[in-house]
Amino acid sequence: MRQAVWFHRCPDNIPIAKQRYIEQTVRVFEVLETTSRIRNTYTYADLSSIPWNKVALFAPFFKDILWDKYRIEEKTPNFLSWHQRLSSPPAVQKAYGESQG
């Protein structure tokens, strides 16, 4: 996901790199779609993915090139639900300065 962000914010327009890393982000979401379905717990590695998930999920420039084009909400509901569960503990909300209510 980092590379997708970097190439989309880079002053040099490199379309092949942009496309590659958006597709890799979709691939990661698809893997997480499968693995998040079978787990009820999370690990430190899961927690470390929150910042990048937040960027991919909420950065406005990803709406057209990721969300709409690849129908992320439709194709990865388990991943989105998992991210919500992962982000919901009070300690995680506090770390990101989010309200706890």
N, C-alpha and C positions, 0 to 999 in steps of 0.2 A: 504494500500500500504506500509505503514511503516513496518509492520510485514513481508511482502514479501521480502523487502529489507534486513531487519535484519536477517531473517533465511537463506537467500542466501549468506550473507556475514559472517555469524556466523562460527567460527572454528569447531563447532560440527555439523556433518551432521545429520540432522533430516528430512528425506525425507517426512514423513507424514505432518510435519509442512510446509515445502516448498510448497508441493502440495496444501495444504489447503489455504495458503495465496495467492498463484498465482490465484487459483480459486476465491477467494474473490475479488481480484483485477479485474478479468474479470467480476465478478458480478457488481462491482461498475461501470465499464465502460459501461456495458449494461444498468444499471439504468440511467446513464448520457446520454447514447445514446437516450433514450426515452424522458427524461426531457429536454435535450438541443434542441430537435427538435421543442418544442412548445414555447420557450422563445426567445425574442429579447433583453432582458436586462440581467444584471448580478448583483449579490449581493456581499456583503463583504464575505460571506461564499464561493461563487464561486471563488473570488480572492484568498482566503486562500488555495484553492486547487491547485493553480498553482505550488508550489514547488514539491508536490508529483506527480502531473501529469507529470511534466518535468522529474522526475526520472524514472517513469514508461515508459514514451515515448522515452527517449533518453539514458538511461543507457545501455551500450553494453551487459551486462550479461542478460538482459531481452529479447534480440532478439530471441534466440531459445526457451526459456522456456515460453515466453508470446506471443510475436508478431507472430512468425511463427506457433507455435503449435495451438494457438487459432484464428489465422487469424484476428487479431485486425483491421487492415486497412479495410478489407472486411466487417467485422461485425459491426463496429462502426464508420461509416463515419461522422455521425452527431456529435458524441462526439469529434472527431478529429477536425472537422470544428469549433465547439464551443470553444475548447481549443485555436485554432488559433485566433479566434476573441477576446477571453478573454486576450490573450497575446499581442494583437496588439496596444492597446492604448499607446501613448508615455510615460505616467507615469509608466506603467508596464514595458515597455522595459528599461526605465531608471533604475528602481529598480533592474532589473536583469542584467544591464550592457550590454544590447544588442543594436545593431545599430538601428537607427530609420529611415530606408530608404527603 
